[in-house]
Amino acid sequence: MKTVFLCLLSACLFCVVIQPYASAASFSGPVGKSKPAAISKITGESFQSLDQANEYYVDCSIGKITGDGHSPANAWHSLEAVNAHTFSGGDTIYFRRGSECHGLLWPKGSGSASATIRLSAYGKGPRPKIIAGNGDEQAFKLFDQEYWDVDSIDFSGGTVFGVLVSGQVGILHHIHLKNLLVHDVHGGEVKHKESGLVVISPGTVQQHFDDVLVEGIAAYGTDQWAGILIGGGNFGEVAEKDWSTHIVVRNSVVHDVYGDGIVLFRVKDGLIDNSAAWGTGMQPTQSIGTPNAIWTWMCTDCVVSRNEAFLTDSPGVDGGAFDIDWGNTRNSVLNNYAHDTQGYCIAVFAAGYITRDSVVEGNLCINNGGSPRMARYQGAIFLWTWNNGVIENLRVEKNTIFWTPPGNYPAVLNRADIQGAQRIFRENQTYSASASFIDSNKNLSFQANRYSTCGADRALWTFDNRAYDTFDKYRASSGQEQGSSWKPDSSEVCLATVPSAHKQRSDAAAFPDRRIEHAAKASTWNVIFELPASIGPDGLLDTASTGQLVVLKNLFVQFRASGLRTSVKLHLQHGISNESMENVIRDYSANGFEVVQSTASQMLVHPEIRFIAPDGSLVRAWQDYIGPAEIGLAVRRVLGQPVYSKVQFEDQ
């Protein structure tokens, strides 16, 4: 029984404890080798048999020797050998961890629905690096290829893309990218939006994708456009039948990009979940567009949920966090966290088309509208139509807004043509340092909302071009706000921006059988995550645990300058090798760990998350997976606004 403890050597800022519950299994080679299933008699689909499926090994550090690539001892030594080969379903290409290859990686061939091709890593150490050569447009490319699983690689360089997947004709199926690092794509002038770090985009109007998964990706550093872009294509009008389908982006992070963070364009059945984008819209001068952090365009049945966006900007307009843009149908923005942006928190737009059946619910907005120019014309919630666009059916419900603009600007700005049976702004809570709460036309119905003012006894509502300086006048004359209330001079809005004195309290009763380790000796604030976790046969951490690590790392990046320290215990299942555990922790954390043996504890069923004060008292505790909004607000109420001038973003 072993416990592997890993901690940053520098002041133990980010710690991880892995607790397996059996002796670690010996490692005998790469894990996760996918094998083709039985031949389908119904479809007649053919694929490479088990006997024909091959494993190939690449180690660019071994110098120029002749090898057939079929074993680590006879590994290929260059990308040219990989690029010259056509792979088939069931094949796996392994790059040695700790190695470094230079140039473009473009392996040929496609898998099948019953036997994908996998590109991964073997051995122990950091992800293998693929570094684009001078003049290479990308570090990794697939073109007119499908049924690929790509994981555990570090791609960097390229003048236009980091990773590019595209094609010319037909539907390309099953492109799954996991646990990748994609960074430092620099090519000078941005020429089009289909550029950036991870771009999965049709090459023609006749081509699109089905079944795309981007999970556990860290993408950062480009003077091209996007962090993660799926869909796209600058083709003008495209029939919905030719949009990409079944698209998922989750547990991924984008930062320091010239344009958009994470976007879905021309997609049916799309999801962006538990991901984060910051440092977006960094282009100095507008040339091809006005970016946002996370948004959708021409998207049907798309959900943006449990994401975090902050420090967003734009060289023109926009510069916000989340956006349901024109041409969307049945899009939902749910339980996200948008804070400290130059532009809006959430926008819903329509231009030239009808944006149908939109839902904005359960989101947390703090300190948006940092730019006076953007705050004045956008607000935190921004509803706008132009070019005869129409928003048909809209629900904005149960959102919490902390509005502290650099001027007396409204928190909610509505200039949209909103039609349909549902046109509702309901059960939202707004704390405002500005006297102005609402500036709306009559196309929106306000019900059961709560308003609070910080530092003032007056407030202003503008409805249907009439301004009201008291809440009673507003309600009586407009017929709005049935069941709503206004509370003057509330201190609640200040709690999200100004550090407050910590009032000791204990949630220890929620964890009667567990003690707070080292809390009595702590000299800093601590957040401790204990997670039931698993490592799959592919050597990758499970989705739920990966998502919690994304939330925790984003929290740590923002608040470490304020004295916050974080640690994680992953309670793992039986039979995990030491090598797999160390690779997982290296991939999902940071470099420079110490490994210590200790005893195991009882396997967890539910996560346990604790926020601990320097004196060891428990500030807040959770017994479930949590999103960035809940823990972000809890920490912010105590430590105040992050000290962004001292933030140094870490690579994953």
N, C-alpha and C positions, 0 to 999 in steps of 0.2 A: 504494500500500500504506500503510495507516494503522493507527495504534494510538490508541485513545481512552482516556485515563487519567482516571478520576474519583475524587476523594478528598474526604473531609470536611475542610473548612477548619480545623476545630478539632482540631489536633494529629494530623491524619490517622488518626483512630481506625478508620474503616471505609473501605477503599479498593477500587476496582474498576478493572480494566484490561480493555478490550474490544479484541480483536485480530481484525479481519476479514482475509480473504485475497484480496480483490480490491478495486478501486476502489469506493467506496460508490455504490450506485445512487441516482439522483435520485428524490426523493419527489414524486409527482404527485397524492396524495390518500390517503384512508383505505385501509388494506390489509385483506385478509381478507374481502372481500365474498363471502359464500356464495351459490351459484347452485343452483337446483333441478335435480335429476336428471331423467332421462326419465320420462314417465308410465308407471306400471306397468300393463301390459295384464292382469296376473293379478288384481291387487286392484281395478283401476279407480279408484285414488286420483287425485283431482284436486288441482291446486294452481295458484298464480299462475305464469304463463309468464314467461320471461326478459324479454320486452318489458314486462310489467306490474310486475315487481319494481322497487321504488323505493328511493332513498336519501333520507333526511331529515336535516336539520341543525338543531341547536338551539344558540343562543348567547344566554344570558340577560343578557349584559353589554352588548348593543347597544341597549337601550332599546326603547321602544314604537314599532316600525315595522311596516309590513305586509309580510309575506313568505310565500311559499308553502312554504318549508322545503326546497326541492329543491336548494339549493346553499348554500355558506357565505355567499355575498353576499346571499342572500335567506332566511337562516336564520329559523326560528321564534325568538321572543324570550321565550317563557314556557312553563311546564309545562302551562298550560291548553290550549295549542294541541296539545301532544302527547297529553294525556289525552282530548281530544275526538275523536281520530282512531282508527279501527279499522284495524290493520295486518294484512298478509297474509304468507303464506310467501314468503321471498326478500327481504322488506323489511329495511332496516337503518336504525337511528336513531343518529345520531352527535351527541354533545354535545362542544362545543369544550373542549379542555384549557385549564385555567387559568380557566374560567368558573365561575359560582356561581348556582344556581337555588334558589328557596325555595318550599317547599310539598310536597305529596304528588305523587310520580310514579306514575301508574297508566295506562300505555299499554294500549289494548284490542286484542283480536284474538289469534289463534293461528296458528302455522305448521303445518307438516306434517312427516311423516317424511322427505320428500325436499326440503323447503325450510323451514328454521327462520327465525325472526325474530331479528335480532341487535340488541342495544343496546350501544353501545360509545362510543369517544371518537375525536376527530380533532384534528389539529394537533400542537403541541409544548408541553410543559409538564406541570405536575402534573395528576393525574386531575381531571376536572370534578366539582364538588361539588353534590350534591343535599341540601339541608338542610330537614328537615321543619319546617313552620310550627307556631306555638303551637296546641296542641290536636290536631294530627295524630297519629293512633295510630302511623303508620309513615312512613318516608321513601320506600319503594318497595313496590309491591304488584302481585301477579298473582293473579287469582281466576278459577277455572274456565278457565284458559288453559294452553296447552302448546306445546312445541317452541319454547322461547326460549333463546337464548344471550346472557348478560349479562356484560360484562367491563369492566374499566378505569374504574370509577366510584367516587367517594367518597360514601357515604351516611351521613348523621348525623342525629341528632334522632329524634323519635318518643317517645310516652309509653308504648307497649307493645312495639313491634317496631322494629327498624331496617329489615330486609327481611322481608316476609311473602309466602309463596306458599301458597295454600290453594284450596279448592273445596268443592263440595257433592255431586256425583254422578259416578260412573264413574272411569276411570283417566286421570290426567293424565301425559303422557309428556314426556320430554326437557326437564328443567329444569337447565341448565348455568350455574353461576355461577363466574367466574374473575377473579382479580386485582382483587378488590374490597377497599375499606376501609369497614368498618361500625362505627360507634362512637357513644358518648354518647347512649344511650337511657335516659331518666330519666322515670319516671312516678309515683314514690311507692310506695305499698303494693303488694307483689307479690300478685296475685290468683289466678294459675294458672301451671302450669309451661309451658304453650304461650305463652311470652312470652320476649322477649330480643332478641338482636342479629340472628341469621339463623335464621328459623323457617320450615321447610317442613313443614307439618302439615295433615292432613285436616280439613275442616270438619264432616264427618259420617262416620258409620260406613260409609256407602255409597261413600265416595271414598278413593282412595289414589293413590300415585305410582309410576311406573316410569321408570327411567333418570334418576337425579339425580346430578349431579356438582358438588361444591363444592371448588374447587381454588385455592390461592394466595390465600386470604382472610385478612385480619387483622381480627379482631373484638374490640373492647375497650370497657369502660366502660359498665356498666349496673346499675341498681338493680332491673331485672326479672330473670327467672330464668336463661335459658341463653345460652351463647355461640353454639353451633351446635346446633340441634335438628332432626332429620329423623325423620319418622314421627309418633309422639305421638297426641294426641286423647284426651280424657277421656271415653271411651265405655263403660267397663266391658269386658265380654267382647266380643272381636272375633275372628271366625273367621280362621284363617291365610290363607285365600284372599283376604281383604281387607287384608292387610298390604302395605306398599310394597315394591317389588322393585328390585334392581340399583342400590344406593345406594353412592356413593363420596365420602368426605371425605379429601382428602390435601393435604399441603404447606400447611396452614393453621395459624393461631395465634389462640388466645383468651386473654385475660387481663382481670382486674379485673371479675368478674361476681358477682352475688349468689348464684347457684345453680350449676348444672352447667356444665362446660366444653363438651365435645363429646359428644353422645349420639345413639344410634340406638334408636328405640322402634318395635316392631311392624314389623320389616324382615326380608325374606328376601334373602339374597345381599348382605351389607353389608360395607364395608371402611372402616376409619379408619386411615390410613397416614401416617407421617412428618409428623405434626402435633404441636402442643404446646399445653398449657393450664397456666396458672398464675394465682395470685391468684383461685382459684375458691372458692365457698362463703363469700362475704364478707357475707352477710346477718347483721346483728347479732343478731337474735333469730329462732329458728325459727318459721315460720308455716305453710308448705305442704310442706316436705320436707327431706331431709338429703342434700346434694349431694356429688358426686365430680367428679374432673377429666374422665375419659374412660371411658365405660361403655356397656353395651348391656342392653336389657330386651326380653323377648319377641322375640328375634332368632334367626333360623335361618340357619345357614351364614354367620356373621359373623366377621370377622377384625379384630383390633386389633393393629397391628404397627408397630415402629420409631418409636413416639411418645415424647414427653417430658412429664412432669408434675412440678411442684414448687410449693411454697408453697400447698398446698391445705388447706382448712379446712372446717368445718361448724358451724352454730350448735347442732347436735344431735349425732347419731352420724354414721357414715361419715366424710367428710372425707379420703377416700383418693385414690389415683391412678387405679387401673384396677379394673374390677369386671365380672365375668360374673354378671349378676343372674338372678333367678328367671324361669322360663318360657323360658330360652334352650336352643337345641339346636345342637350342633356349633359352639360358639364357641371361638375360639382367641385367646390373648393372647401375642404372640410378640415377643421381642427389643425390648422397650420399656425406658425408663429412667425410674424413679420415685425422686425424692430430695427430702429436706427437706420432707416433708409432715407435717401434724398427725395424720393418720390412717394407715391401712395402705398398703402398697405395692400388693398385689393381693388381691382378695376373690373368692370364688365362693359364691353364695347359692342357696337354694331355699326357697320359701314357698308352700304351697298347690298347687304344681305340681312337676313333675320337671324339673330342670336336667340335660340329657343331654349326654354326650360332650364334656366340656370339656378344653381343653389350655392349660396355663400353662407356657411354655417359653422359655428363653434370655433372661429378663429380668434387669435390673440394678436392685437396690434399695439405696439409700444413705440413712441417717439418716431413715427413716420413723418414725412414731409420736412426733412431737415433743411432742404433748400427753400429759401423764401419764394423763389420763382415757381417751384413745383407745388409747394404747399398752398399757395394762393389759388392756383387753378385746378388743383386735384383733390385736396383733402386726404383723409385716410381711406375712406370709401368713395370711389370715383365711378360714376355712372355717366356714360357719354355715348351719343350716336351722331353720325354725320353721313353725308352722301346718301340720304334717304334710308339709312339703316334703321332697323327696328329691333328692340329687345322684347321678345314675346315670352311672358311668364318668367318672373324673377322672385326668388325668396332670399332675403338677407336676414338671417335669424341667429340669435343666441351668440353673437360675437361680442368680444370685449375690446374696447378701444381706449387706450391712454393717449391723449392728443395734446402734445406740447409743441405747437408750431412756432416758428420765429416771427409771429405776427398774429393779428386777430383774424384768423382764417377758419372757415367752417370745417368740422370734422367729417361731415358727409356732404358731398357735392353731387347733385343730380341734375344733369341737363339732357337726359336721354328721352327718346320717344319710346316709352314702355307701354306695351299693350298686352291683352290677354286677361284671363280670369284671375291670375295671381300676380300681384304687383305689390309686394309686402316687404316692409322694413319692421321687424317684429322681435321683441324680447332681446334687444341688444342693450348693452351697458356701455355708456360713454363717460369717461372722466376727462375733463378738458381744462387745460390752462388758458385756453382762448375762450372769450365770452361767447363766441359764435359756435353753435352746435350744428345746425342744419341749414343748408341752402338748397332747396329742392323745388322743382316744378310740381304740378299737381298730378303727375302720372305715377306717383308712388304713395302707398298707404302706410301710415306710421301707427303702430299699435304696441302697447304694453312694453315700452322702452323705459330705461332708467338713465337719467342724466345727472351728473355731478360736476360742480365747478371747483377748481382748485384756486384758492387765493382771491376769490371775488364773490360778491353777492349779487352780481347781475349776470344775465345771459341773453342770448339773441338767437331767435329762430326765424328763418326766412322761408316762406312757403308760398308758392304761386305768385312770386314777385312782391309779396308783402312782408315787411319786417315786423317782428313782435319782440318787444323788450321785456315781456313777462311771460312766464309759462302759462298762466291762466288766460291771458289774452290770446296766445297762440292756440290753445286748445279750444277756446270758445268760438273764435272767429273762423278757424280753419276746419273744424270738425275732426281733426286728427288727434292721435295720441290717447285714445281710449285705453284706460288701464295703465297709463304711463305716469312717471313722476320725475320731479327735479329736486335735487338736494344742493343748496348753495354751500360754497366754501368747504368742500370735502377735502380731506387730506389724502384720500386714497390715490389720487393721480400722482402725488409726489412720491409715494412709496416705490413706484416703478423706476424712478430716476435718481433719487437722492438716497444715500445710505442712511439706514435707520438703526437706532440702538437695538441690539439683540436682546430680546426678552427670553430668558431661559424657560424652557418647558420640556417636558419629557413625553415621548411617544413610545417609551420602552415597553409598555404593556402590550404593544402590538407584536413584540418579538420576545416572548417570555423565556424562550429556550436558547436565545443567542445573545452573546455579549458584544459590545462595541470594542473591537480590538484596537489597542493603542490610543484610544480616544483621550484617556486621562493625561497622556504625555503630549498630545497634539499641541502645536503652537500656531496652527493655521486652521482654516475652515476645511472640512473634508466631505466629499461625497463618495460613498462606498456602494458599489454595485456587486451583488451576489446573484449569479445567473445560472439556472439549470441549462446546460449546453450540450451540444453534440458535434462531433467532427464526422462528416460523412465518408463513405468509401472513396470519394474523390479528393479527400484531404482538406476540404473546405469547412469552415465553421457554419453552423446552421443559421438560417435567415433571421430568426428572432434575436439571437445573441448578437449577430452582426449589426442589426438595427440599433440595439441598445448601446453598442460600442460607438456607433456613429453619433448618437445623441450625447454620450458622455464626452467624447473627444471634442465636439464642437463647444460644449459647455466649458471644458478645461481651457481651450484656446482663448476663449473670451475672458475668463475670470482668473486666470492664474496670476496676472499682474495685481489682482485685488486680494491675493492670498488664498486662493482656492487650490486644494490638492485633490486628486481623484485616484481611486484604486478599483480594481475589478477582481472578483473571484469567479472563475468559470468552473462549475461543478459538472464534470464530464462523465460520460457513460463508461462502461467497462471496455478494456481492450484497446486503448489508444496508445500508439507508440510514442516514445519520447520525441522522436524526430518530427512526427506529425504535430505534436503539441508545440514544440519550439518554432516550427515554421508558421503555424497559425498565429502565435503571439507576435512573432517578428513581422508578419504581414499586416496584422491589424493594429499594431501599437507603434513602437518607435525603436530605434537602435539603442544599444548599450544597456543590456539587462544582466542582472545577477540571478543565478539559479540556485535555489536552496531547497533541501528536502525537509518535509515535516509530515505530520500525521494527517490523515483524511478525516472528514466529518460526514455527517449524514447527508445523503443526496437531497437536494432541494426539489420541491415540486413547483413552487412559484418563485419568481424573482423577489429579492429583498433589497431595497434601495434606501439608504439612510443619508441624511444631511446632518453633519455633526459640527457643533461649535468648537472653538478652541479650548473651552473648558471641559469638553467631553460630553456635554449635554446634547440630547437629540432634538434638533430643530424641526425636522419633518421626516416621515417615513412612509414608504409605499410598499405594497406587497403585490405588485403586478408590473407588467411592462408599461412604460410611460413614454409619452412623446416629448418633443422639445419644449412645447409651450408650458406644460405643467411644471417641469423641473426648472425651466428657465425663469419663470415668474417667481417661484419659491426662492431661488438663489438671489435673484435681482432685488427682491424685497429686503433682503438682508445686506447684500454687498453693493447695491446701487447699480448704476449704469456701468457697463464694462469700460475699462480704461483703454480705449482703442489705440491711443497714441503709443501704448506700450505693448500692444499685441504683436506677437511674432508668430505667424501661421506656420504650423509644422507640416512637413510632408507626411503622408501616411506611411 
